[in-house]
Amino acid sequence: MSDNRPRRTFAVISHPDAGKSTLTEALALHARVITEAGAVHGKGDRRATVSDWMAMEKARGISITSAALQFVYGDHVVNLVDTPGHSDFSEDTYRVLSAVDSAVMLVDAGKGLEPQTLKLFRVCALRGIPVITVINKWDRPGLSPLALMDEIQEQIKLRPTPLTWPVGEAGDFRGVLDRRTGEFVKYTRTAGGATRAPERRMSATEVEESDRAVWSDAVEEHELLTLDEADHDQEKFLAGETTPVMFASALQNFGVAQLLDLLLELAPGPSATEGVDGSVRHPDDAFSAFVFKVQSGMNSSHRDRLAYARVVSGVFERGMVVTHAATGRPFATKFAQSMFGRETTSVETAAPGDIIGLVNAQALRVGDTIYEGERIDYPPVPSFAPEHFMTVSAKDIGRFKQFRKGIEQLDQEGVVQVLRSDLRGDQSPVLAAVGPLQFEVVEERMANEFNSPIRLSRLDYGVARRTDAEGAKELAGIRGSEVLQRSDGTYLALFADKWRANNAAREKPDVLLEELPAGGS
């Protein structure tokens, strides 16, 4: 039988270098999944981050692929769905947000809200995902906490409601004031932040003389927040009107335990989910799940294909035969596993909120639904706004069969969006990506996995808008633009920049030119 403990399934969203990989390790450390945290770039004999496994990730110290770390904390099962952390790297970063019930927005105390964080937040808002904000790196010099609160309110229109408030300015992190209890949670550094940081709770009267001045400042600012009614309201948080805020240093393991406690207490668990026809599955109904990521090439010794699926309802049991909604055919789940980093574990059962990796899932595509019992088909995972475009062709025309097969598979996995037109033909399609590093992954996998080295040539487009067949005719010939068709049938109008896209919209007011999710700067 499945573990029936309540679930919390979340992702961490952040700009590169805000400390996401470090926080991931700190969470795993606090949950006792690992015993010692290693720096992301691994200094000396310290290990690389547990969530990073691809050779390119190790070389660059970045997260490219995504997987899920499951651990027990308190009386809950927590699923941390890992997101690629490189700047604008991949649609995977956005797609992961379709598989979670809440998000932790990690903000660098010295830099405030950054472009990638804002894009990811927009996807959360689009999907109605409540967001908990963590101001990270408070152990380093940074902005004032009140200035950061103003920035959050102004830039993302969420009212910040701090649950903890820093004692000591950025760079002099003594601990936090717990705004709900009035206690001082004092932190003690450990060697390199490699082990759990001891913390001591004390009342206002127990605060030591050395901390009195900074404690007094924190109390004063806390009282200002109270006067401004910046206090947590659970209904408003779940409705996406407010964001609880806490201060931390993931590198020093300060504030990590409070974040875990907060997730258990405030973040929502799995809930009823609606299908495209309006039918609803509740968590305790018959089994259903949807695929949010397909990954191949993780094991160089043999061809493999893993489909990551979020369990929406019922209990998954290894070996069960389910129905594939897209084809109506049975799909046997002979092998299933969970994966985080290079660690793979066979999955026997899974409950709503859990992430399962279905092995050798050749038939499954991103957005597909699998189910038992009454038919259910969940809404497709959206394709997001690409900002980088290149033509691709085979270096060796004699290997065109391998070229075509490789491009088709990478398209199905969602590594890139593949765009075509009659004018360009099938031998030189256009690859569209959210971030340029996706092209490097395509180049590496085409050469090593499909034995068909490729030639890439950059196109001077930077903006895509959705249009239709009529729009494609109307836009033909407009300078600095081109209309191509994605493999799912969607027409995309490509423009050099936003100015040209907006100009085309003004000149052709009756033509459909719609922004794609996560578009904009």
N, C-alpha and C positions, 0 to 999 in steps of 0.2 A: 504493500500500500504506500501511497505517497505521504510524505511528511506534511501534516496539515497545519504546521505553524504559520502564522500570518507572514505575508511577504511584503518587502519594500524593494521596488525595482527602480533604479535611478541611474542617471549619467552625469558626469561632470562636464560642464561646458566652459571653455576658456580660450583666450588668445594664446598663441605659442609663448612659452617661457613664463606663463603665469604660475606654474607649479603643479599642473595637473598630474603628471606622472609621479611627482613626489607625493602629492596628496593620495593618489591611488595606493602607493606603497605604505603610507602612514596609516591609511584605513585598514589595509591588510595586516599591518603590524598590530594595530589595536585589537583587531578581531582574532589575533594570534594565528593568522593564516601563514605568516612568515615570522621569523624570530628576529631578523635584523634587516633594516632598510639599507639598500645600496643606492648611491647617487645615480641619477639618470645617465650621466656620461661615464660612470664607473671609474673612480680614481683609484689607481693602484690595484689592489686585489678586491676592491668592492664590486659587487655584482651589478649588472645592468638591470633596469627596471623589469619587474616580473611580467608586465604586460607586453613588452616589446620582444618580437621574435624574428621578424624578417631581417635578412642580412642588411638591407638598406637602412632599417631602423637602427640596428646596432652601430653601423658606420656613422650615422648622422646624429644619434641620440634623440630620435623622434619616434612617435607612435604613428604607424601607417595603417595597420589593420585594426579591426575591432573584435573583441570577444567579451565574454562575461565572466566575472569572478563572483562565485557564490560562497557565502560564509554565514555561519550562525552567530548572531550577536544578541545577547539577552535572550528573550523568548521568541525572537523573530529570525526568519531567513532573509538575508539581504543579498540582492543581485545588483552588482555594480557593472553596468554595461560600459565597456571601455570605448572611447572615441578617439579616432586619429587626431593627433595634436599638432601636426604641422600646419603652417599658415595656408588657409584655403585649400588644404590638401585634396579633399575628396568628398564626393557626395555621401560616402559612408558616414562622415561626421554628422550630416544632417539626418540621414535615414535612421540612424540609431535612435533618434528622438521619437520615432514612431513606436519603439519597443519599450518605452519607459513610462512610469506614472508620475515622476517628478524629476527635477533637474537641480543640480548644485552649480550655481554660477560663481566661478572662481575669478576674483578680481585682484590684480596686482596693486598693492597699496601705493606703490610709487608711480604707477602709470594710469590708474583708474580704468574706466571702460574703454576697451580697444575694439578695432573694427571687427575682428573675428567673433568676439564675444557678442557684439551687437547683432551680427548676422544670425548667430546661433539662438540668441534670445528671440529674434523675430520668428524663428521656426517654432520655438516653444509657445509663443503667443498664438501662432497659427493653429497649433494643435491643442491649445488650452492646457498646457502643462504647467503646473505651479512650480515656482522657482524659489529656492533658498539661496541667499547670497553669502559667500564667504570672502571676507577681505583678507587676502593672504599676504605673507611676507611682512608682517608687522614687526618682525625682528630687524628690519632694515629701514633706513630713512625713507620717508614717503610723504604723501599728502596728509592733511588734517582729516580726522574722521568725519567732522561735520561737512567739510568740503566734498568728501566722497559721497555722503548721503544726498547732498544737493545734486551731485552729478547723476546719481542713479535716478532720482526723481525727474530730472530734466530730460535725460537722454532716453530712458525707456518707459517713462510715464508710469512706473510702479512706485508706490509709496513705501520707502524703506521703514521697517519696524524692527530696530535692533533688539536682539535678545541678550546679547553680551556687548559690553563697551570696554575698549582697551584701557588698561591702567598703565600709564607710561606712553609717551608719544611714539610714533613710528621710529624704530631703531633702538628704543629703550623699552622693550616689551616685558613688563613685570607679571602680567596676568590680565584677567578680565573681571569686570563687575557684572555679576549675573543680575540683569535688570528685573528678573521676576522674583528673586529671593533677597536681593540686596547684599549678597555675599561677595567677598573677594576670593576669586579662584586664582591662587598664586602658583606660577610655574617654576620648575627647576630644570635648568639645562642638563642634557646628558651629552656624553662624548660624541660630537658630530651629529647629534640627533638620530643616532642609529637604533636606539631603543626607546621604549615608552617613557615619555617625560612625566616624572612625578608631579602631582598637583595637590595643593592643600586648600581646602575651603575654610574660610574664617569669617566671622561676623565683623562689622565695621569697627567694633571696640577692640578687636584682636589685631588689627592692622599694625604692623611694626613701624617704629619711628622712621626708618629709612624709606618707607613707602608712603608716609603720611601725605606729603605734598602732591604726589601724582594721584594718590587715591582721592584726595580732595577735589582735584581737577576733574577726575572721572565722574564723581558724584554730582558735581555742578552741571556737567554736560548731560548726564542722565536726567537730572531734574528739568533741564531745558526741553529734552525730548518728551518727557511726561507732560509738560505744559502744552507742547505742540501735538499731543495725543498720538505720538508715534509709537503706539503700543500694539503688540500682536493681536490680530483678530483672525481666528481660524477660518471663518466663513469668507472673509475678504481675501485671505491667502489662497484658499482653494478656488475662488472665483477669478484669480489672476489680477487682483487689484493691488495687492501688497506683496512685499517680499521680506520674510524674516532675515535679519542680518546678524552675522557673528564674525568675530575677529580671530585670526589664527596665524600660525607659522607652521606650515606642513613640514618644512625642512627640520625644524626643532621639535616637531610633534606636539606643538602647543595648540590646544583647542580642538584636536581631532576627536577625542572622546565625546566632547559636547556635540560635535556634528553628528556623530553616530546616534547619540541619544535623541537628538532633534529629529533625525530621519524617522526613527521608530515612533516618536510621539506625534509629529505633525504631518509628515508626508503621507499622501493617500496610498492605499493598497489597490490591488486589482479591482476593477468595477465592471459593470455591464457594458458591453460593446455592441455597437450597431453595425449590421451588414449593409451592403449597398441597396438592398431591397427594403430596408427599414426593419427587418427582423432583428431581434436582440438575443445575444447570448450572455447569460449571467455566469459568474465564475464557477458556480456549482452545477451548471448544466453539463451536457455531454462534451467530450473533448473537441477543442478546436484550437488552431494556432495559425499565425501568418509569418511568412518569410520576409525578413528585413535585410538580409545580406547573404550573398553567395560568394564563397571564397575557394579558389583552386590553387594548386601549386604550393601547398604548405609542406608537403613531404616530397623532397626531391627524388626519393628512391622509387616512387610510383605515382601514377596519375591519380589525383584525388579531387573530390569536389564536395565541399561541406556547405550545407544550407543552414544558416542560423534562423531559428524560428522562436517567436515569443508565444508561450502558451497563454491563451486568452481564457479558456474555460475547460473544466473537467480535469481528468488526470491522464497524463501521458504515461504509457507503459511500453517499455522497449519490446519490439516485435509486433506491436499492434498494427493492424491493417486499417488505414484511413482512406478517405476519399479526397482526391486532388480536385479542388473546385474548378480549376481552369479547364480540365479535360473530362471530368466526371469519372476518371479511371481510379481503380484502387492503387494505393501507394503503400508498400510494405516498409515499415520502419525497423529494418533488421538490426541496424547499428545506430546508436545515438551516443553522443558524447558532449561533455562540457569542455571548454578549452579556455585557458588563460595563459598567455605566454606560450611556452612550449609544453606546458603541463596539460595532458589530456586525461580525462577521467570518463569511464563508461557510465552512461546515465541509464538507470533502470526505470525510474519514475520521475515525473516532474509535475508541478502544480501551477495554477495560474500565476503569472508574473515571472516564472522561471524561463531561462533561455536554453534551448537545446540545439545541438549541432547534429543535423541529419547527414550521415555519411553516404557518399556515392549517390547523391540526390540529383542525378542527371536531368530529371524532368522538371525540377523546381526552379522557378525564377523569382527575382525580387518582387514582393507584393503578393505572391500566391498564397491562397488559403488551403489548409488541410483540415478535415473535420471527421467526426463520427456522427451518426444519427441524421437528424434533419439538416438539409442543405443550408450552409451559411457561406457567404462570400464577403470578406471584409474589403473596405475601400482600398484601392491600390496605394502603394507608397509613392508620393509625388516625385517627379524628376525636378531637380532644382536648377537655378539659373546658371548656365555655364558662362565663364568670362574669358576663357582661353580656347583658341581654335587652331588646328593644324590639319593639313592634308597628310594622308599616310599612303605609302605605296610599298610594294615588295622590292627589296634590293635585287633579288633574283627572280625574274619573271617565271622561271621554270618551277618555282616553289609557290605558285599562285594558289594552288589548292590548300596548302598549309596556311598561307596568308589569310585566305578567306575564312578558313575554319577558326583560326586564332582570333581574328577580329570579331567574328560572330560570337565566340565564347566570351570574350572580354566585354562585349556589348551586353550579353545576357547576365553576366555577373554584375554589371553596373560599374565596371572599372572606369569606363568612359561612355559618353553618349556618342553614337555613330549616326552621322547625318549624310544623306545622299541626295543627288539630283540627276536628272537625265543628262544634263550638260556635263557633269563631272564623271559620270559612269561608275561602275562598280570597282574599277581597278585603283581608284584614288578617292576613297570616301573622305569625309571630313570628321575628325575627332574633336568633340567638344568636352571641355573639362571645367570643373569648378576651380581647380588649382593646377599649376603647371607640373607639379611633381607626378601627377597622374600619368603624364606622357612618358616619364622616365620608367614608371612601372610597366606601361605597355611595351616600351622598347625592350626592357629586360626580359619580360615574359615571352614576347614574340620570338626573340632570339633563342632563349634557353629552353622554353617549354614547347614551342610550336616549330622550332627549327626554321624560322623564316625571318631573318633580319629585315628591318624596315627602314624606310627613309621618311623623315618627318620634315614638313615645310610649314613655317608659321604663316597664318593669315592675319591680316590687320583688322580683325574684328574684336570688339570687347564687350558687346551688349547683345543679348538675345531677347526677342519678344515672341510670344505665341501668336500665330495667325491661323488662317484657314485657307482652303483651296482658292476661294475667291480673292482673298487678300494676297495670295501668292501671285495671281495674275496682275492685280492692281499695282503691286510693288515692283514688278519686273522692270528693270531698267533704271531704277532709282540709284543714283550714284552713291558709292560707299555702302552698298547694302547687297544682300543676297538672301534668297529664300531656299531653304533645304528642308528635307523631310526626315524626321527621326524614325527609327525602326518600329516605334509603336504607332506610327501614322501621323504624329503631331507635326505640323508645319512650324518651323522656326525662322523668323526673319532676323538676320544678323546685320548689325550696324557697327561702324567703326567706334562710335562712342554714344553717350547718352544724348548729346546735342543733336546728332543726326537722327536718332530714334525719335526724339521728341518733335523734330522738324517734320519727319515723315508723318507722324500722327496729326500734326497741324494741317499738313497739305492734303492728307487723305483721312478726313474725320470719320468717314463711314467704314474704314477698314479696321478689322480686329487687330489690335496690337496690345497684347496683355502681358504685364510683368509676370515672371515666373517666381515661385517661392524662393526666398533668400536672395532675391536680386537686390541691386543697389549697393551703395558703399557702406 
